[in-house]
Amino acid sequence: MSSSRLFVLIPCAGSGHRAGHAQSTQPKQYRRLAGPPMVAHTLEAFRAMSGRFAGLALVVSPDDRDVNAVLPRFPAENEYLLRVGGVTRAATVRNGLAALRQKGAGAHDWVLVHDAARCLVTSSQIEALIAACEHDAVGGLLAQRLADTLKSSTTEGRVAQTLPRADKWLAQTPQMFRIGMLLDALERAGDAVTDEASAIEAIGLSPLLVPGSAQNFKVTFPEDFALAEAVLLGRRKELA
């Protein structure tokens, strides 16, 4: 399948309620970080890889009233704004993949699914994932080895036990799989899965773990915004 094309799908239909920003009614992915909105940083990492992808799709809720104002120059050539987001991440990705198929993406083409809120991903990390997975039978995901001691808890919020961490990884995105395989896996798994690799695992396959970066974290909680902005400003300073 050396002629398989690469597509990017960014689910962007979440409300970001854990971000806890009382002064804004916008979803967290549209909040500004170091100037541009968070999702613009995410898109730029893929746009910087000019000619690498056959299509880049952003999947938003059907009633999204912010995206056109936040991203006035999206979509450009070979980019798609898909208003088919669902209630869950799994539904949003599943609907987005079905829409990509309708736009001509093949079952054996690859898709890189990436969180809109992982705005610190770099083009080199994306390229490393592609290089590791493009000849793999299953596909894989960026991930980070767990560095901290891992505890499980009781219902009372006390330590139940310490778990071995040697084989533990934190799943990141992008996650790269064949479009047909992933669509089938998501349809079978339902809406409970929280990432694409989980759906692939549920059909009996083992995705490849590709080392990522600690900076490729998902901006989720209020304190994450200041850290992400500091990283973005630091990168800008390095390029100056």
ROSE-4610 file (N, C-alpha, C; in Angstrom, 1 decimal, always signed):
// ROSE-4610
residu = [M/M/M/S/S/S/S/S/S/S/S/S/R/R/R/L/L/L/F/F/F/V/V/V/L/L/L/I/I/I/P/P/P/C/C/C/A/A/A/G/G/G/S/S/S/G/G/G/H/H/H/R/R/R/A/A/A/G/G/G/H/H/H/A/A/A/Q/Q/Q/S/S/S/T/T/T/Q/Q/Q/P/P/P/K/K/K/Q/Q/Q/Y/Y/Y/R/R/R/R/R/R/L/L/L/A/A/A/G/G/G/P/P/P/P/P/P/M/M/M/V/V/V/A/A/A/H/H/H/T/T/T/L/L/L/E/E/E/A/A/A/F/F/F/R/R/R/A/A/A/M/M/M/S/S/S/G/G/G/R/R/R/F/F/F/A/A/A/G/G/G/L/L/L/A/A/A/L/L/L/V/V/V/V/V/V/S/S/S/P/P/P/D/D/D/D/D/D/R/R/R/D/D/D/V/V/V/N/N/N/A/A/A/V/V/V/L/L/L/P/P/P/R/R/R/F/F/F/P/P/P/A/A/A/E/E/E/N/N/N/E/E/E/Y/Y/Y/L/L/L/L/L/L/R/R/R/V/V/V/G/G/G/G/G/G/V/V/V/T/T/T/R/R/R/A/A/A/A/A/A/T/T/T/V/V/V/R/R/R/N/N/N/G/G/G/L/L/L/A/A/A/A/A/A/L/L/L/R/R/R/Q/Q/Q/K/K/K/G/G/G/A/A/A/G/G/G/A/A/A/H/H/H/D/D/D/W/W/W/V/V/V/L/L/L/V/V/V/H/H/H/D/D/D/A/A/A/A/A/A/R/R/R/C/C/C/L/L/L/V/V/V/T/T/T/S/S/S/S/S/S/Q/Q/Q/I/I/I/E/E/E/A/A/A/L/L/L/I/I/I/A/A/A/A/A/A/C/C/C/E/E/E/H/H/H/D/D/D/A/A/A/V/V/V/G/G/G/G/G/G/L/L/L/L/L/L/A/A/A/Q/Q/Q/R/R/R/L/L/L/A/A/A/D/D/D/T/T/T/L/L/L/K/K/K/S/S/S/S/S/S/T/T/T/T/T/T/E/E/E/G/G/G/R/R/R/V/V/V/A/A/A/Q/Q/Q/T/T/T/L/L/L/P/P/P/R/R/R/A/A/A/D/D/D/K/K/K/W/W/W/L/L/L/A/A/A/Q/Q/Q/T/T/T/P/P/P/Q/Q/Q/M/M/M/F/F/F/R/R/R/I/I/I/G/G/G/M/M/M/L/L/L/L/L/L/D/D/D/A/A/A/L/L/L/E/E/E/R/R/R/A/A/A/G/G/G/D/D/D/A/A/A/V/V/V/T/T/T/D/D/D/E/E/E/A/A/A/S/S/S/A/A/A/I/I/I/E/E/E/A/A/A/I/I/I/G/G/G/L/L/L/S/S/S/P/P/P/L/L/L/L/L/L/V/V/V/P/P/P/G/G/G/S/S/S/A/A/A/Q/Q/Q/N/N/N/F/F/F/K/K/K/V/V/V/T/T/T/F/F/F/P/P/P/E/E/E/D/D/D/F/F/F/A/A/A/L/L/L/A/A/A/E/E/E/A/A/A/V/V/V/L/L/L/L/L/L/G/G/G/R/R/R/R/R/R/K/K/K/E/E/E/L/L/L/A/A/A]
num = [1/1/1/2/2/2/3/3/3/4/4/4/5/5/5/6/6/6/7/7/7/8/8/8/9/9/9/10/10/10/11/11/11/12/12/12/13/13/13/14/14/14/15/15/15/16/16/16/17/17/17/18/18/18/19/19/19/20/20/20/21/21/21/22/22/22/23/23/23/24/24/24/25/25/25/26/26/26/27/27/27/28/28/28/29/29/29/30/30/30/31/31/31/32/32/32/33/33/33/34/34/34/35/35/35/36/36/36/37/37/37/38/38/38/39/39/39/40/40/40/41/41/41/42/42/42/43/43/43/44/44/44/45/45/45/46/46/46/47/47/47/48/48/48/49/49/49/50/50/50/51/51/51/52/52/52/53/53/53/54/54/54/55/55/55/56/56/56/57/57/57/58/58/58/59/59/59/60/60/60/61/61/61/62/62/62/63/63/63/64/64/64/65/65/65/66/66/66/67/67/67/68/68/68/69/69/69/70/70/70/71/71/71/72/72/72/73/73/73/74/74/74/75/75/75/76/76/76/77/77/77/78/78/78/79/79/79/80/80/80/81/81/81/82/82/82/83/83/83/84/84/84/85/85/85/86/86/86/87/87/87/88/88/88/89/89/89/90/90/90/91/91/91/92/92/92/93/93/93/94/94/94/95/95/95/96/96/96/97/97/97/98/98/98/99/99/99/100/100/100/101/101/101/102/102/102/103/103/103/104/104/104/105/105/105/106/106/106/107/107/107/108/108/108/109/109/109/110/110/110/111/111/111/112/112/112/113/113/113/114/114/114/115/115/115/116/116/116/117/117/117/118/118/118/119/119/119/120/120/120/121/121/121/122/122/122/123/123/123/124/124/124/125/125/125/126/126/126/127/127/127/128/128/128/129/129/129/130/130/130/131/131/131/132/132/132/133/133/133/134/134/134/135/135/135/136/136/136/137/137/137/138/138/138/139/139/139/140/140/140/141/141/141/142/142/142/143/143/143/144/144/144/145/145/145/146/146/146/147/147/147/148/148/148/149/149/149/150/150/150/151/151/151/152/152/152/153/153/153/154/154/154/155/155/155/156/156/156/157/157/157/158/158/158/159/159/159/160/160/160/161/161/161/162/162/162/163/163/163/164/164/164/165/165/165/166/166/166/167/167/167/168/168/168/169/169/169/170/170/170/171/171/171/172/172/172/173/173/173/174/174/174/175/175/175/176/176/176/177/177/177/178/178/178/179/179/179/180/180/180/181/181/181/182/182/182/183/183/183/184/184/184/185/185/185/186/186/186/187/187/187/188/188/188/189/189/189/190/190/190/191/191/191/192/192/192/193/193/193/194/194/194/195/195/195/196/196/196/197/197/197/198/198/198/199/199/199/200/200/200/201/201/201/202/202/202/203/203/203/204/204/204/205/205/205/206/206/206/207/207/207/208/208/208/209/209/209/210/210/210/211/211/211/212/212/212/213/213/213/214/214/214/215/215/215/216/216/216/217/217/217/218/218/218/219/219/219/220/220/220/221/221/221/222/222/222/223/223/223/224/224/224/225/225/225/226/226/226/227/227/227/228/228/228/229/229/229/230/230/230/231/231/231/232/232/232/233/233/233/234/234/234/235/235/235/236/236/236/237/237/237/238/238/238/239/239/239/240/240/240]
x = [+0.8/+0.0/+0.9/+2.0/+2.9/+2.3/+1.2/+0.6/-0.5/-0.7/-1.8/-1.5/-2.5/-2.4/-2.6/-2.2/-2.3/-3.3/-4.2/-5.2/-5.0/-5.5/-5.5/-6.9/-7.3/-8.6/-8.5/-8.9/-8.8/-10.2/-10.6/-11.9/-11.9/-12.9/-12.9/-14.3/-15.0/-16.4/-16.7/-15.6/-15.8/-16.0/-16.6/-17.0/-15.8/-14.9/-13.8/-14.2/-15.2/-15.8/-14.7/-13.7/-12.7/-11.8/-11.8/-10.8/-11.2/-12.4/-12.8/-12.6/-12.8/-12.6/-14.0/-14.3/-15.6/-15.9/-14.8/-15.0/-15.3/-15.2/-15.4/-16.4/-17.3/-18.3/-17.8/-16.7/-16.1/-15.5/-15.6/-14.9/-13.4/-12.7/-11.3/-10.4/-10.7/-9.8/-9.8/-10.8/-10.8/-10.2/-9.9/-9.2/-7.8/-7.4/-6.2/-5.0/-3.9/-2.7/-1.5/-0.8/+0.3/-0.1/-1.4/-1.9/-3.0/-2.7/-3.7/-4.5/-5.7/-6.5/-5.7/-6.0/-5.3/-5.3/-6.5/-6.6/-5.8/-5.5/-4.7/-3.3/-2.8/-1.4/-1.4/-2.5/-2.6/-2.6/-3.4/-3.5/-2.1/-1.4/-0.2/+0.9/+0.9/+1.9/+1.7/+0.5/+0.2/+0.3/-0.1/+0.0/+1.5/+2.3/+3.8/+4.4/+3.7/+4.2/+3.6/+3.8/+3.2/+3.4/+2.2/+2.2/+2.3/+2.4/+2.5/+1.1/+0.1/-1.3/-2.2/-3.0/-4.0/-5.2/-5.4/-6.5/-6.4/-6.8/-6.8/-8.2/-8.8/-10.2/-10.3/-11.1/-11.5/-12.9/-13.2/-14.6/-15.2/-16.2/-16.9/-18.3/-18.9/-20.4/-21.2/-22.3/-23.2/-23.6/-23.7/-24.2/-23.0/-21.8/-20.7/-20.8/-20.9/-21.0/-19.7/-18.7/-17.4/-16.3/-16.4/-15.2/-14.9/-15.9/-15.7/-15.0/-15.4/-14.7/-13.3/-13.2/-11.9/-10.8/-11.3/-10.4/-10.9/-10.8/-11.3/-10.7/-9.5/-8.8/-8.8/-9.8/-10.0/-11.4/-11.6/-10.6/-9.9/-8.7/-7.9/-8.0/-7.1/-7.1/-6.8/-7.5/-7.3/-7.6/-8.4/-8.8/-10.4/-10.9/-12.3/-12.8/-13.9/-14.6/-15.8/-15.8/-16.9/-17.7/-19.0/-19.9/-20.7/-20.0/-20.6/-20.2/-19.7/-19.3/-20.4/-20.1/-21.1/-20.9/-21.7/-21.7/-20.4/-19.8/-18.6/-17.5/-16.2/-15.1/-15.2/-15.5/-15.6/-16.6/-17.8/-18.8/-18.3/-17.6/-17.0/-16.0/-15.1/-14.1/-14.8/-15.7/-16.5/-17.2/-17.9/-18.6/-17.7/-16.5/-15.5/-14.9/-14.6/-14.1/-15.1/-16.3/-17.4/-17.5/-17.3/-17.4/-16.1/-15.0/-13.8/-13.9/-14.6/-14.8/-15.7/-16.7/-17.6/-16.8/-15.8/-15.0/-13.9/-13.8/-12.9/-11.7/-11.6/-10.6/-10.9/-9.8/-10.0/-9.9/-10.4/-10.4/-8.9/-8.0/-6.6/-5.7/-6.3/-5.6/-5.4/-4.3/-4.1/-4.7/-5.1/-5.6/-4.8/-4.4/-3.8/-4.8/-5.3/-6.3/-5.6/-5.8/-5.1/-6.0/-5.8/-6.6/-6.4/-7.5/-7.3/-6.6/-6.7/-6.1/-4.7/-4.1/-2.7/-2.0/-1.9/-1.5/+0.0/+0.8/+2.2/+2.9/+2.1/+2.7/+3.6/+4.7/+5.6/+5.5/+5.9/+5.9/+6.9/+8.0/+9.0/+8.4/+7.6/+6.9/+5.9/+5.2/+4.2/+5.0/+6.1/+6.9/+7.4/+7.8/+8.4/+7.3/+6.1/+4.9/+4.7/+4.7/+4.4/+5.5/+6.8/+7.9/+7.8/+7.4/+7.3/+6.1/+5.0/+3.8/+3.4/+4.0/+3.5/+3.7/+4.6/+4.8/+4.4/+3.7/+3.2/+1.9/+1.6/+0.4/-0.8/-0.6/-1.7/-1.7/-0.6/-0.6/-0.2/-0.2/+0.2/-0.1/+0.6/+0.3/+1.6/+1.6/+2.6/+2.3/+3.3/+3.0/+4.3/+4.1/+5.2/+5.3/+6.5/+6.8/+6.4/+5.8/+5.4/+6.6/+6.8/+8.0/+7.7/+6.5/+6.1/+5.7/+5.7/+5.2/+3.7/+3.1/+1.7/+1.0/-0.1/-0.9/-2.3/-2.9/-4.4/-5.0/-6.3/-6.9/-8.1/-8.5/-9.7/-10.8/-12.1/-13.2/-13.1/-12.3/-12.1/-11.0/-10.4/-9.3/-7.9/-7.8/-6.5/-5.8/-4.5/-3.7/-4.2/-4.5/-4.9/-3.6/-2.8/-1.6/-0.7/+0.6/+1.5/+1.6/+1.5/+1.5/+2.8/+3.3/+4.6/+4.4/+5.5/+5.4/+6.2/+7.0/+8.0/+7.3/+6.1/+5.5/+4.3/+4.3/+3.2/+3.5/+2.6/+2.8/+1.6/+1.8/+0.7/+0.4/-0.8/-1.2/-1.3/-0.8/-0.9/-1.6/-1.6/-2.0/-0.9/-0.8/-1.7/-1.6/-2.8/-2.8/-3.2/-2.4/-2.4/-2.8/-3.9/-4.5/-5.1/-5.3/-6.0/-7.4/-8.0/-9.3/-10.4/-10.3/-11.3/-11.3/-10.1/-9.9/-10.4/-10.0/-10.4/-11.9/-12.5/-13.9/-14.7/-14.3/-14.9/-14.7/-13.5/-13.2/-14.1/-14.2/-15.0/-16.5/-17.0/-18.4/-18.7/-17.7/-17.9/-17.7/-16.8/-16.5/-17.6/-18.3/-19.2/-18.6/-19.4/-18.9/-18.1/-17.9/-17.2/-15.7/-15.1/-13.6/-13.2/-12.1/-11.6/-10.5/-9.9/-9.0/-9.1/-8.5/-8.6/-7.9/-6.8/-6.0/-6.9/-7.7/-8.5/-9.5/-10.0/-10.9/-10.2/-9.0/-8.2/-7.8/-7.5/-7.2/-8.4/-9.6/-10.9/-11.1/-10.6/-10.8/-9.6/-8.8/-7.7/-6.4/-6.1/-4.9/-4.0/-2.7/-1.8/-1.1/-1.6/-1.0/+0.5/+1.3/+2.7/+2.8/+3.6/+3.9/+5.1/+5.0/+6.0/+6.4/+7.6/+8.0/+7.7/+6.9/+6.6/+7.4/+6.7/+7.4/+6.5/+7.1/+6.3/+5.6/+6.1/+5.5/+4.2/+4.0/+2.8/+1.7/+1.4/+0.3/-1.0/-2.1/-3.4/-3.8/-4.0/-4.4/-5.8/-5.9/-7.2/-7.7/-6.8/-7.1/-6.6/-7.2/-6.8/-5.3/-4.6/-3.1/-2.4/-3.0/-2.3/-2.1/-3.0/-3.0/-1.7/-1.4/-0.2/+1.1/+1.1/+2.3/+2.4/+1.3/+1.3/+1.7/+1.2/+1.6/+3.1/+3.6/+5.0/+5.9/+5.5/+6.2/+6.1/+4.9/+4.8/+5.6/+5.6/+6.4/+7.9/+8.3/+9.7/+10.2/+9.3/+9.6/+9.8/+8.9/+8.9/+10.2/+10.6/+11.9/+13.1/+13.0/+14.2/+14.3/+13.1/+13.1/+13.5/+13.4/+13.6/+15.1]
y = [-1.2/+0.0/+1.3/+1.2/+2.4/+3.6/+3.5/+4.6/+5.2/+4.7/+5.2/+6.6/+7.4/+8.8/+9.0/+10.2/+10.6/+11.7/+11.5/+12.5/+12.9/+14.1/+14.5/+14.8/+14.3/+14.6/+15.2/+16.4/+17.0/+17.2/+16.3/+16.5/+17.8/+18.6/+20.0/+20.3/+19.3/+19.5/+19.6/+19.5/+19.4/+20.8/+20.8/+22.1/+22.5/+21.6/+22.0/+22.4/+21.8/+22.2/+22.1/+21.2/+21.1/+22.2/+23.1/+24.2/+25.3/+25.4/+26.2/+27.7/+28.2/+29.7/+30.4/+30.9/+31.5/+32.7/+33.4/+34.6/+34.4/+33.2/+32.9/+31.8/+32.0/+31.0/+30.2/+30.5/+29.8/+28.5/+27.4/+26.2/+26.5/+25.7/+26.0/+26.0/+25.2/+25.2/+26.5/+27.4/+28.7/+29.8/+29.5/+30.6/+30.9/+32.1/+32.6/+32.2/+31.7/+31.4/+32.0/+32.9/+33.6/+34.3/+34.8/+35.5/+34.8/+33.8/+33.1/+32.1/+31.7/+30.7/+29.4/+28.6/+27.3/+26.5/+26.3/+25.4/+25.8/+27.2/+27.6/+27.1/+27.0/+26.5/+25.0/+24.3/+22.9/+22.7/+23.5/+23.4/+23.7/+24.7/+25.1/+24.0/+23.2/+22.1/+21.2/+21.0/+20.1/+21.0/+22.2/+23.0/+23.3/+23.3/+23.5/+22.4/+21.2/+20.1/+20.1/+21.1/+21.4/+20.2/+19.8/+18.7/+17.3/+17.2/+15.9/+15.2/+16.0/+15.4/+15.6/+14.6/+14.8/+15.6/+15.7/+16.5/+16.7/+17.8/+18.2/+18.6/+17.8/+18.1/+18.5/+19.5/+19.9/+19.6/+18.8/+18.3/+19.1/+19.9/+20.7/+20.3/+20.8/+20.6/+21.2/+20.7/+21.3/+22.7/+23.0/+24.3/+25.2/+24.9/+25.7/+27.1/+28.2/+29.5/+30.3/+29.7/+30.4/+30.2/+29.0/+28.6/+29.5/+30.0/+30.9/+32.2/+32.7/+34.0/+33.7/+32.5/+32.2/+31.8/+31.1/+30.7/+31.2/+32.5/+33.1/+32.6/+32.0/+31.5/+30.0/+29.4/+27.9/+27.7/+26.8/+25.9/+26.5/+26.1/+26.5/+25.3/+25.3/+24.2/+22.9/+21.8/+20.5/+20.5/+21.4/+21.4/+21.4/+20.8/+20.6/+21.0/+21.8/+22.1/+21.2/+20.2/+19.2/+19.5/+19.8/+20.1/+18.9/+17.8/+16.6/+16.0/+16.9/+16.5/+15.9/+14.9/+14.2/+14.6/+13.9/+14.1/+13.7/+12.6/+12.1/+12.2/+12.1/+12.1/+11.0/+9.8/+8.6/+8.9/+9.5/+9.8/+10.9/+11.9/+12.9/+12.4/+11.5/+10.9/+10.0/+9.2/+8.3/+9.1/+10.1/+10.9/+11.6/+12.1/+12.8/+11.8/+10.6/+9.6/+9.3/+9.1/+8.8/+10.0/+11.2/+12.4/+12.4/+12.0/+12.0/+10.9/+9.8/+8.8/+9.3/+10.1/+10.7/+11.7/+12.3/+13.3/+12.6/+11.3/+10.6/+9.8/+9.9/+9.2/+7.7/+6.9/+5.5/+4.7/+3.5/+2.7/+2.4/+2.3/+2.0/+3.2/+4.4/+5.6/+5.7/+6.4/+6.6/+7.9/+7.9/+9.1/+9.3/+10.5/+10.9/+11.7/+11.1/+11.8/+12.5/+13.8/+14.6/+15.5/+15.6/+16.5/+17.9/+18.7/+20.1/+20.8/+20.3/+20.9/+20.4/+19.6/+19.4/+20.3/+21.6/+22.6/+22.8/+22.0/+22.1/+21.0/+20.2/+19.2/+19.8/+19.2/+19.8/+18.9/+19.5/+18.8/+17.6/+17.8/+16.7/+15.5/+15.7/+14.6/+13.9/+14.7/+14.1/+13.3/+13.8/+13.1/+11.8/+11.8/+10.6/+9.5/+9.9/+9.0/+8.4/+9.2/+8.7/+7.7/+8.0/+7.2/+5.8/+5.8/+4.6/+3.7/+4.3/+3.6/+3.3/+4.0/+4.0/+2.6/+1.8/+0.4/-0.6/-0.2/-1.1/-1.7/-2.9/-3.6/-3.0/-2.4/-1.9/-0.4/+0.3/+1.7/+1.9/+3.2/+3.5/+4.9/+5.2/+6.5/+7.1/+8.4/+9.0/+8.7/+8.5/+8.2/+8.5/+8.7/+9.1/+8.1/+7.6/+6.7/+7.4/+6.6/+7.2/+7.4/+8.6/+8.9/+8.9/+9.2/+9.4/+8.0/+7.9/+6.8/+6.7/+5.6/+5.4/+4.8/+5.4/+4.9/+4.7/+3.7/+3.5/+3.9/+4.3/+4.9/+4.1/+4.3/+3.8/+4.8/+4.4/+5.4/+6.5/+6.3/+7.4/+8.4/+8.1/+9.0/+8.7/+7.5/+7.0/+6.1/+5.9/+5.0/+3.6/+2.9/+1.5/+0.6/+1.0/+0.3/+1.1/+0.8/+1.4/+0.4/+0.9/+0.1/+0.1/-1.0/-0.9/+0.0/+0.8/+1.8/+1.5/+0.4/+0.1/-0.1/-0.6/-0.9/+0.1/+1.2/+2.2/+3.3/+3.7/+4.9/+5.8/+7.1/+8.0/+8.2/+7.9/+8.0/+9.4/+9.8/+11.1/+11.0/+12.1/+12.1/+12.9/+12.7/+12.0/+10.5/+9.8/+8.4/+8.0/+7.1/+6.9/+5.5/+5.4/+4.1/+4.2/+3.0/+3.0/+3.5/+4.3/+4.9/+3.8/+2.8/+1.7/+0.9/+0.6/-0.2/+0.6/+1.8/+2.7/+2.9/+3.2/+3.4/+2.1/+1.0/-0.3/-0.5/-0.2/-0.4/+0.5/+1.7/+2.7/+2.3/+1.8/+1.4/+0.2/-0.7/-1.8/-1.4/-0.5/-0.2/+0.7/+1.5/+2.4/+3.7/+4.4/+5.8/+5.8/+4.7/+4.7/+4.9/+4.5/+4.6/+6.1/+6.4/+7.8/+8.1/+7.1/+7.4/+6.3/+6.5/+5.6/+4.3/+4.3/+3.1/+2.1/+2.7/+1.8/+1.0/+1.7/+1.0/-0.1/+0.2/-0.8/-2.0/-1.7/-2.7/-3.6/-3.0/-3.8/-4.8/-4.6/-5.6/-6.6/-6.6/-7.6/-7.2/-6.0/-5.6/-4.7/-4.7/-4.0/-2.8/-1.6/-0.4/-0.2/+0.4/+0.6/+1.9/+1.8/+3.0/+3.7/+5.0/+5.8/+6.9/+6.9/+7.9/+9.3/+10.1/+11.4/+12.4/+13.4/+14.4/+14.8/+15.2/+15.6/+16.9/+17.7/+19.0/+18.8/+17.6/+17.3/+16.9/+17.8/+17.4/+18.1/+17.6/+18.1/+19.2/+20.4/+21.5/+21.2/+21.0/+20.5/+21.3/+21.6/+22.2/+23.7/+24.6/+26.0/+26.2/+25.5/+25.7/+25.4/+24.5/+24.1/+25.2/+26.2/+27.3/+28.2/+28.5/+29.3/+28.5/+27.2/+26.4/+26.3/+26.1/+26.0/+27.3/+28.4/+29.8/+30.0/+29.6/+29.8/+29.0/+27.8/+27.0/+27.7/+28.1/+28.8/+30.1/+30.9/+32.1/+31.8/+30.7/+30.3/+29.8/+29.1/+28.7/+29.9/+30.9/+32.1/+32.8/+32.9/+33.6/+32.9/+31.5/+30.8/+31.1/+31.3/+31.5/+33.0/+33.9/+35.3/+35.6]
z = [+0.0/+0.0/+0.0/-0.7/-0.7/-1.3/-2.1/-2.7/-1.8/-0.7/+0.2/+0.6/+0.6/+0.9/+2.5/+2.9/+4.3/+4.5/+5.4/+5.8/+7.2/+7.6/+9.0/+9.4/+10.6/+11.1/+12.5/+12.8/+14.1/+14.7/+15.7/+16.3/+17.1/+16.9/+17.5/+18.0/+18.5/+18.8/+20.3/+21.1/+22.6/+23.2/+24.4/+25.0/+25.9/+26.3/+27.2/+28.6/+29.2/+30.5/+31.6/+31.5/+32.5/+32.5/+31.5/+31.4/+32.4/+32.8/+33.9/+33.7/+32.5/+32.3/+32.3/+33.5/+33.7/+32.8/+32.4/+31.6/+30.1/+29.7/+28.3/+28.1/+27.1/+26.8/+25.6/+25.0/+23.9/+24.4/+23.5/+23.8/+24.0/+24.8/+25.1/+23.9/+22.9/+21.7/+20.9/+21.2/+20.5/+21.4/+22.6/+23.4/+22.9/+23.1/+22.5/+23.4/+22.7/+23.4/+22.6/+23.3/+22.7/+21.4/+21.4/+20.2/+19.5/+18.7/+17.9/+18.8/+18.3/+19.1/+19.2/+20.2/+20.4/+19.2/+18.6/+17.4/+16.2/+16.1/+15.0/+15.2/+16.4/+16.6/+16.2/+16.5/+16.2/+14.7/+14.0/+12.5/+11.9/+12.4/+11.8/+11.8/+12.8/+12.8/+11.6/+11.1/+10.0/+8.7/+8.7/+7.5/+7.1/+8.1/+7.9/+7.1/+7.0/+6.3/+4.9/+4.2/+2.9/+1.9/+1.4/+0.4/+0.9/+2.3/+2.9/+3.0/+3.1/+3.3/+2.1/+1.9/+0.8/+1.3/+2.6/+3.1/+4.6/+5.1/+6.5/+6.9/+7.8/+8.2/+9.6/+9.9/+11.2/+11.4/+12.5/+12.7/+13.9/+13.6/+14.6/+14.8/+15.8/+16.0/+15.0/+14.6/+13.6/+14.0/+15.3/+15.7/+16.1/+15.7/+16.1/+15.5/+16.3/+15.8/+15.9/+16.4/+16.6/+15.5/+14.9/+14.1/+12.9/+12.3/+11.1/+11.5/+12.7/+13.2/+13.7/+14.3/+15.0/+13.9/+12.8/+11.8/+10.4/+10.2/+9.0/+7.7/+7.7/+6.5/+6.4/+7.2/+7.1/+6.6/+5.7/+5.1/+3.8/+3.6/+2.4/+1.5/+0.4/-0.5/+0.2/-0.1/+0.4/+1.9/+2.4/+3.8/+3.9/+4.9/+5.0/+6.4/+6.4/+7.7/+7.7/+8.6/+8.6/+9.8/+9.6/+10.7/+11.1/+11.5/+11.8/+13.2/+14.0/+15.4/+16.2/+17.0/+17.8/+19.3/+20.1/+21.6/+22.2/+21.7/+22.2/+21.2/+21.7/+20.8/+19.8/+20.2/+19.3/+18.2/+18.6/+17.6/+16.6/+17.1/+16.3/+15.3/+15.7/+14.8/+13.8/+14.3/+13.4/+12.3/+12.7/+11.7/+10.7/+11.3/+10.4/+9.4/+9.8/+8.9/+7.8/+8.2/+7.2/+6.2/+6.6/+5.8/+4.8/+5.4/+4.5/+3.4/+3.8/+2.7/+1.6/+2.0/+1.0/+0.1/+0.6/-0.1/-0.9/-0.9/-1.8/-1.1/+0.2/+0.9/+0.9/+0.6/+0.5/+1.8/+1.8/+3.0/+3.4/+2.5/+2.8/+2.9/+2.8/+3.1/+4.6/+5.0/+6.4/+6.9/+8.2/+8.8/+10.1/+10.3/+11.6/+12.4/+13.4/+14.3/+15.4/+15.5/+16.5/+17.3/+18.6/+19.5/+19.2/+19.0/+18.8/+20.0/+21.2/+22.4/+22.6/+21.7/+21.8/+20.8/+21.2/+20.3/+20.3/+21.1/+21.1/+20.3/+19.6/+18.7/+17.6/+17.3/+16.2/+15.0/+13.9/+12.6/+12.7/+13.4/+13.5/+14.2/+15.3/+16.0/+15.0/+14.3/+13.3/+12.3/+11.8/+10.8/+11.4/+12.6/+13.3/+13.4/+13.7/+13.7/+12.3/+11.3/+10.0/+9.6/+9.8/+9.4/+10.1/+11.4/+12.2/+11.7/+11.3/+11.0/+9.6/+8.6/+7.3/+6.6/+7.2/+6.7/+7.7/+8.8/+9.8/+9.4/+9.8/+9.5/+10.3/+11.4/+12.2/+12.3/+12.5/+12.8/+14.2/+14.7/+16.0/+16.5/+17.6/+18.2/+18.9/+19.0/+19.8/+21.3/+22.1/+23.5/+24.3/+25.6/+26.5/+27.6/+27.8/+28.9/+30.2/+31.1/+32.4/+33.3/+33.8/+34.6/+36.1/+36.4/+37.8/+38.4/+39.7/+40.4/+40.3/+40.0/+39.6/+40.8/+41.3/+42.4/+41.9/+42.5/+42.4/+43.7/+43.7/+44.9/+45.3/+46.5/+47.1/+46.8/+47.1/+46.9/+47.9/+49.0/+49.9/+49.6/+48.5/+48.1/+48.7/+49.2/+49.8/+48.8/+49.0/+48.1/+48.4/+47.3/+47.4/+47.1/+46.1/+45.9/+44.9/+44.9/+43.9/+42.7/+41.5/+40.3/+39.6/+39.1/+38.3/+37.1/+36.9/+35.8/+34.6/+34.7/+33.6/+32.2/+32.2/+30.9/+30.7/+31.4/+31.3/+30.4/+29.6/+28.7/+28.7/+28.5/+28.4/+26.9/+26.6/+25.2/+24.7/+23.6/+23.0/+21.6/+20.9/+19.5/+18.8/+17.4/+16.5/+16.8/+16.3/+16.3/+14.8/+14.3/+12.8/+12.5/+11.7/+11.3/+9.9/+9.3/+8.0/+8.3/+7.4/+7.5/+7.7/+6.8/+6.8/+8.1/+8.5/+9.7/+11.0/+11.0/+12.2/+12.2/+11.1/+11.0/+11.5/+11.0/+11.4/+12.9/+13.4/+14.9/+15.7/+15.3/+16.1/+16.0/+14.9/+14.8/+15.7/+15.9/+16.8/+18.2/+18.5/+19.9/+20.6/+19.8/+20.4/+20.9/+21.7/+22.1/+23.4/+24.0/+25.3/+25.2/+24.0/+23.9/+23.9/+24.5/+24.6/+23.6/+22.9/+21.8/+20.8/+19.6/+18.5/+18.7/+19.4/+19.7/+20.5/+21.4/+22.2/+21.4/+20.3/+19.4/+18.6/+18.2/+17.5/+18.4/+19.6/+20.6/+20.8/+20.7/+21.0/+19.9/+18.7/+17.7/+17.6/+18.6/+18.8/+18.2/+17.9/+17.3/+18.3/+18.0/+19.0/+18.3/+18.5/+17.9/+18.3/+17.5/+17.8/+18.6/+19.7/+20.5/+20.0/+19.6/+19.0/+20.0/+20.6/+21.6/+21.1/+22.0/+21.7/+22.6/+23.0/+23.9/+25.0/+26.2/+27.3/+27.0/+26.0/+25.7/+24.9/+24.3/+23.5/+24.5/+25.5/+26.4/+25.9/+26.4/+26.1/+27.0/+26.5/+27.4/+27.9/+29.2/+29.7/+30.9/+31.9/+33.1/+33.1/+34.0/+33.9/+33.9/+34.7/+34.8/+33.6/+32.7/+31.5/+30.5/+30.5/+29.6/+29.7/+31.0/+31.2/+30.8/+31.0/+30.6/+29.1/+28.4/+27.0/+26.4/+26.9/+26.4/+26.6/+27.7/+28.0/+27.0/+26.6/+25.7/+24.3/+23.9/+22.6/+22.5/+23.6/+23.6/+23.5/+24.2/+24.2/+22.8/+22.1/+20.8/+19.9/+20.0/+19.2/+19.4/+20.7/+21.0/+20.4/+20.3/+19.8/+18.3/+17.6/+16.2/+15.8/+16.8/+16.5/+16.2]
